[in-house]
Amino acid sequence: MRRHRIGWAALGAVWLLAACQPGEHTENGDGEEESPPVPVETSTPVRGDIYAVYSGTAPIEAFAEADVIAKVEGEIREVLVEEGDDVEKDQILARLDGARLRLELNESQARLRKLQSDFQRNKELKDKGLLSEGDFENIQYELEALQAAHNLASLELDYTQIRAPIGGVVSERYIKLGNTIKVGDPIFRVTSFEPLVAYLHVPEREYRQLASGQPVAIDIDALGGERIIAEVTRVSPIVEPGTGTFKVTIEIGDPKRRIKPGMFARMSIVYDRHANALQIPRSAIVEELGSTSVFVVEDDIAIRRPVETGFSQEGMIEITAGLDDNDQIIVVGQVGLKPDARVNIINEVNEADVETIADGADGDE
């Protein structure tokens, strides 16, 4: 029996000795294990203008484009322009063989001169009462018909000179020298680069937000990241019932002609602005159970604070209620963080770094 008591005493001494040794876990005053502080990065809010933007994509198109069509048949005798040439409205682009039409015009002109002389003689006879009113009117009608035929022959001869219907650039040439073309055959295509346009088809819920004159920022990959500023020119007054969208027309000026029809563009229409708004990186927002909040550090403790948000732009989000300018917001490490957890600020992010964090958040989306 004595030996049994001594064994229990020795076991208690060993346990007490082990408890006094340094280990991996510590206990608080209530006997519960205390977790190590969570490493986080923080930032303070920044202030600046923030914009409400509607974003969409659309191809760039030429506002005016026309196929040049043959109005008379004939052989191509001259080609005066090539693809890429600038042309003005009514400029001659090519010439057809007009020998036959020229002869027909000369014939009608000779007949017209003869009938004009006959008309003048019959007018004198009518004035002397030697010609009836009915006979004179028949001669007058014949003269008018021949004059119209002469004008038509003159017009068809003029059609042998192929002219540009609009000013612009020759974007396609369909014919070659010596080709014989028929009426209605395409000869050239002329494209106007001033202005270029894009058509956005916007959901009807945005109808009250968009209006003509609003600025538009345009990004085209082919331009290497350079941003083009344009504006909304027209907003359609109707909503298409089949798609539930309305058309917004954006005109784009490009005097240097870097933008080509067919290029794909991302467009952002700015329709509202909040000046000097309080902003934080969008990545700092925690969404859970329909509530929006952020973690704020107070005395090395993460406090979950509900916030109200406004506009969101380029990785930043406006805070309309719930934060002050000097609050320390956790921007890295808040995912899975529990309220009232101890934190260790390992790298406080300054205002210059906020934009970098915001850009990183955009890249993750």
Buried (B, 14 or more C-beta within 10 A) or exposed (E): EEEEEEEEEEEEEEEEEEEEEEEEEEEEEEEEEEEEBBEBBBBBBBEEEBBBBBEBEBEBBBBBBBEBBBBBBBBBBEBEBEEEBEBEEEBEBBBBBBEBBEEBBEEBEEEBEEBEEEBEEBBEEBEEEEBEEEEBEEBBEEBEEBBEBBEEBBEBBBBBBBBBBBBBBBBEBBBEEEBEBEEEBBBBBBBBBBBBBBBBBBEEEBBEEBEEEBEBBBBBEEBEEEEBEBBBBEBBEEBEEEEEBBBBBBBBBBEEEEBBBEBEBBBBBBBEEBEEBBBBBBBBBBEEEEEBBBBBBEEEBBBBBEBEBBBBBBBBBBBEEBBEEEBBBBBBBBEEBEEEBEBEBEEBBEEEBBBEBBEEBEEEE
